[in-house]
Amino acid sequence: MYEEFFNVFNVSIIASWLILAIIAARLLLKKAPRWIIVLLWGLAAIRLVVPFPMLEIQTPVSLIPSAKTISPTSGSEEIYVHSGFNVIDNALNTTLVNNSFIEDSSETISNIIDICIKLWIIGIITCLSYTFISFIVFKLKLRASIPYEKNIWLSDYISAPFIIGIIKPQIYLPSNIDKQDIENVLAHECAHIKRKDHVWKLIGFIITSVYWFNPVIWIAYNLFCKDIEIACDEKVVSKLELPLRKSYANSLVSLSLPKKMLYSCPLSFSTLGVKERVEKVVFYRKPSLYVFIVSIVVFSFIGLCFLTNPGIAEGKVDNVEINTDKNSVYSEEDINSAIDVVIKDFKHYRGCEMTDIRYGSDGSESYNIEGFKHSAETLGIDPENAEYMVLYVTFECYDNTEGSSAAFNLGEYKWEWELTREKGTKQWIIVNHGDG
């Protein structure tokens, strides 16, 4: 369950970037057909629903800062933050990794994660149970409804039209509805049914329930509900003249539904954003070809840049603490030259970050000297005319997904890099490295 929880959390963060991009697109594409915005919300749903490994498509144009914001070690005794922003990562990891302020920190972190998992599951059950119970209670109150025609019913209990049901959706109208409103309402609700909006909205709410802890996803669901209503309005009024559009707008106002009915009524004729919808209906203009082309370009851009992951970053060496022995048999220039070689080699360790590199003369000259001589001889260097050095490196692996140095488990490592060179030359050569 640990892996599933962290996958859900990381996907939630990734999807939040996509959602913010869609919100920006909504502002940019005010004149675009609203069904294009609805399709953008479909991209967000794909990001949230498709299993995490299946969307690990890496591209250089991805604008996702990090594909794995939170990474637990094996056993979940420690967690590492890799948000894609060094300032945030350094601040949080200094606290989370060192945990100097917590006694028995490994057990504490594991317990906190256990509590978070339980709260996550309880939240899902609460959201779905509340909605299901509300639906059952609401359905029971509709038993007194009388048939109007086909799948259309009249009820004294409701004040606004809506659709209820998944396999066989039914349209319910207030029993006191004006006849002039019926035609507008049925056109709108039939458009919903034709587009399967009653199914998409249910799926959207289920997804939101799984990610209930993320307020950005609740905002996305709210906007998605508004956008499918506006998209249906546009569908209905696209062929209407101004007088009929005004009649449709009057129906929206007169049949507005209280916000508290949002979740118990999957699709209502007049729910959220009535003012915005009225304005769009009355002042409706068919989108130009230019607007349509711009909309497709923006849609493609968002899909390419936010539905893919960034490539796994090369080994990070931006914040390395360097420690050298001032009494070393080697000059500072010699040591720095060797350090540069190791740092350059470490950049191949994708998903890892070097935190410390140390040179100490005590032990460097005597460490496995026979092994050094053999390595030098293999490289064509006279063992008796060779110099040897060992550098001690501490690094962390924060990402072991495909494309990283996946042989590592998440966590901290202490390795040794062994180098040699021929006396009289400046270039060090790595002959071995690994866990010392």
N, C-alpha and C positions, 0 to 999 in steps of 0.2 A: 504493500500500500504506500510505502515511502516514495517509491519511484513514480507511481501514478499521481500522487499528490504534488510532487515537485514538477512533473511534466505539465499538469494542469496549471500550476502557478506560473511557470515559464511561458506557456502558451498564452495565458491571460495577459502577461506583460507585452508579448510580441503583438497580440491582437489589439492591444490598447494603442500602439503606434499606428496600426492600420486604421483603427476607428477615428483617431485624431485626424488622419489624412482624409478620411471620408467626410468628416465634419467640415474640414477646410474646403473640400470639393463642393459641398452643398452651398457654401457661401459664394464660391466662384461660379458655379453653374446654376444660378438662379433662374435663368431663362431656358435651361435645358429641360427636355422631357423628364418628368419625375421617375419614370420607369428605369431610367439609367441609374439614378441614385439608388433605387431599390436593388438593382443588380449589384451595385457596389456593396450594399449590405450583405448580399449573397457571398461576396468575397470574404467578408468578415466572418460569416457563418462557416465557410470552408476552413478558414484559419483555425476556428475554434473546435470544429467537429472532427476533421481528418486527423487520424492518429499522428502524433508528433514526428516519429521517424519518417513518415511518408512525405512530409513537407520539408525535409532537409535538403531542399534544392538551393545550392549556393551559387550566387552570381555576384560579380563585382559591382553591380549597380544597386544592390539591395541597400535600402535606407534604414533597415532594422539595426539599432546600435549593437545588440547582442542577442544571439540565438538561445543563450542559456544564462539567464540573469542570476539564478541561484543554483549552486551545485553542491550537493551533500557529499561527504566522504563516505566510504563503505562503512556501514553501521550507523550512519547519520550522526556521528559523534562531533563533527565539525561541518560548517557550511561556508562556502566561499561565494562572494558576490562578484559578478563580472557584468556590470551594467553597460559597459562600453564607454563609460566616462571615468577617467582615471581618478579625478578628485573624489568622486563618490566611492569608487572601489577601495581606494587607499584608506579613506576614513572608516568605512564599515568593516573591512577585512582586518584592520588593526585591532578593532574591538572584538570581532567574531572569532578570529583565528587565535589571537593571544589569550583572550578571556581572562586577563589577569585579575579582574575584579570579581570573578566567580570561583568559589571553591567547588571542586569536582565538576568543572564546566562541561565535560563531555556528557555526563549523565544529565545535567541540567538542560543542555540543548536538545538531547534526545527526548526528554520529557516534554519540553515545550513543543517539539514537532508532533509528538503523540497527541497533545491537547489540540493543536491546530487541525490535525487530521479529523479528530472527533467532531470539532466544531464545524468543519467543512461539511462532513456527512450530515450532521444534524441540520445545518442550514439548507441543504438540498432537500431533505425530507420535509422540512417545515414549509418551504416555498411550494413544493409540489402538492403536499397534503392540503394546505390552505386553499389552493386554487381548485383542487379536485372536490373538496368538501363544498366550497362555494358554488361550484358548477352543479353538484348534485342537488343542493338546496334550491338553487335557482331553477333547475329543471323541474323539480317537484312543484314549484309554484306556477309553472307554465302548463301544468296538466289541465287546467281549466280553460285553456285556449280553445278557440273554435276555428275550424278550417275556413279559409277564404277561397283559395284555389290552388291546386297542385301542392307545392311544398311551401305554401304561404299560409300563415296563421294570424289570428287577431287575439290580442290579450289585453285584459284590463290592468294587468300587473305592471306593465312597462310604459315608459313615457317616450321612448325613442326606438326606431327600428333597429334590428340587428340580425346577424346570422348565428346559428348555434348548430353544432354537430360537425362531424368530420367526414364520415363515409357518405352519409345522406344529409347534407346541410339543409336546414330549414330556415326560412325567413319569417321573422315575427314582427308584426306591426302593432302599434297601439290601437286599441279599438276605437279611439276617438280621433284618429288621424283624418285630416281633410282629404277629400278626394283629389284635389289638385296636387297634393303632395305624393300621392301613391305612385304616380308614374315616375316621378323623379327618384323616389326611394327604390323602386324595383329596378330601375335602370342601373343604379349604383350598386345595389346588392348583387344583382346578376353578374355585373362585371367582376365583383369580388369572387364569386363562385367560379366563373369561367377561368380566372387567373389562379385559382386554388389558394387565395390569400388566407382563407380560414385554416389551411394546413400549414402554410409558412409561418403564420403568426403563432400557432401552437408550438411549432419547432423552435421558433425564436425564444419563446418563453421557457421552454425546457432547457435550451442552451444557457439562457440567462440564469436559470436556477442552479445549474452546475457551477457557474462562475459568479455566484451571488455576492462574493466578497469583494468584487471589483466594481466600484461605482461607475467607471467608464463604460462598462458593458451594460449597465442599467440605463445609462444615458443613450447608448446606441439603440437599445430595444425601444425606448420611448420615441426616438426619432424615426426608427424603422416603422413604428405604428403610424406615425403622422404621414410618412412618405407613401405608404401603400394606400392610405385614404386619398391623398392628393393625386396619386397616379390614377386611381379609379375615377376621381372627379374629372381629370383631364380626358380620360377615355370617353366619358359620357358627354361632356360639353364640347368636344372637339368638332362636332358637326351641328351644334346648336347656334342659332342667331342670338343676338343680345337679349331680346325679351325673354326667351326661354332660359337663357343663362341666369337672368335675374330671378326668374321663378325658382330655378334650382337653388340659387343662393338663399332665397327666402325660406326654402324648405330646410336648409342647413341650420339656419338660425332658429326657426320655430321648433325644430326637433333635436336641439342640442342635448346631449346626454351628460349627466353628472360624472365627474372624473372618478368617483368611487366605483363606478361600474366598469372601469377599464379592464380589469382582469377577469371578472365573472362573465363579461360579454366579449367573446373573441373578436367580433367584427360588428361595429355599429355604424349606422349612416352618419352620425354626427357626434364625434367623440373629442379628440384632441385637435387643437389648432384651428378652431372654427373661424376665427377672424382671418387668419392667413388663407384658409381655403376659400372663404367668400371672396376675398380680393382676387385670388387667382382665377376663380370661376368667372367673375364679372369682367375682368380685364384680360381674359384668355387670348393669347395670340399663338398661332401655330409656329413652332420653332423654325428658324431659318436653317438652311443647309450649313452655313458657317457655324452656327451654334451646335448643330448635330455633330459636325466633324470635330470641333473642339471637345465636345463631351466624350467622344470615342477615344480621342488622344489622351485625355485625362484618365479615363477608365483604364486604358492600357498601361499608362504610366504607373498608376497606383497598383495595379495587379503585378506588374513586373518588379517594382521596387519594394513592395510591402508584403507580397505573397511568397517571397523568396528570402533566404537567409544570407547573411554576409559570410564570406569565406572565413574559415578558422584563422584567426590572426597568428602570424609567426610568433615565435617565442619572444615574450616581452622582456626587455632589458632597460626600461626607462628609469627604474628606481632601484638600482643595484647599489648596495652598500659594499664598498671595497675596503678590505683590511689587508695591510702588508706589514712585514717584519722590517723595522728600520735597521736591524743589524744583519740583514740578509747578505749572503755572499754574492747576490746579484744586484746590479744597479736598478734604480727606480725605472729607468728606461727599459731594461730587460724584462722586468716584472710586468710593466704596463703593456709591453709588446705581447707577452704571453696571455695576459688578460684579454686583450683585444681579439686574439685568435679564438679563445674559448667563448667569448661573447658572440662572435660571428658564427661559430658552430652552433651555439645554443638557439639561434634564431630559427633553426630547422625544427625545434621542438614546439610544434604548434599546440596551442592550448595550454602552454606552460608560461610561468613567469619567474625569472631569476630574482631572488631577493638579496643574496649575499654571495660574495666571492672572496676567498681568503688565501693568502700565501704566507707560509711560515717556514723559515729555514730549518728549524729543528724537525728532522724527520724527512724533509724533502730530498736530501742528498742520499739518505740511507734506505729509503723506502724501496723495497723489491728491486734492488740495483741490477740483479741478474736478469729480471724481466725487462728492465729498461734496455740493457745491453743487447738482448735478443731482438727487441723491437727496432733498435737503431741499426743493427746489422741487417735486418729485413729491409729497411729503407735504403740500404747502401751506404750507411754512415759507419765509419770505423768506431766501434764501441769504446776504444781507448781515447778517442778524440771527440767524444760527444759530451754534451751537457744535458742535465735532466732537471725537470721541475714538476711539482705536483701542485695543482690549485684545487681548493676545497670549495664546492659550490652548494648553496642551499637554494632550492626552487620549489615552486608549487604548481601542481597540475590542477587547473580549474575547469577544463573541458576535455572529455574523452570521447566525444562524438566522432562520427566519420569525418575524416579530413584532418583530425588532430593527431597528436602522437598517442594513439589509442592504446598503446601497450601499457600506459600508466593508469593506475587507479587514481581517483581524485585524492589530493592530499599533499603533504610536504615530503620532499626528498632531500637527502644529503649525499651528494656524489663527489667523486674525485676525477679530475681531468689530468692525465699524465702526458707530458710533452717532452720532446727532445729536439736538439739541434746540433749541428756540427760547430765546434769551437771556431770562433772568428766570423761566424755568420749571425745575422739578426733574426732570421725567420724561424719561429718555433713551429713544430709539427706535432699534432695530436697523435699519440700512439695507442691510447686506451682511455676509456672512461666508464664509470659505473659506480655502483654502490660499494663504497670502501668498507 
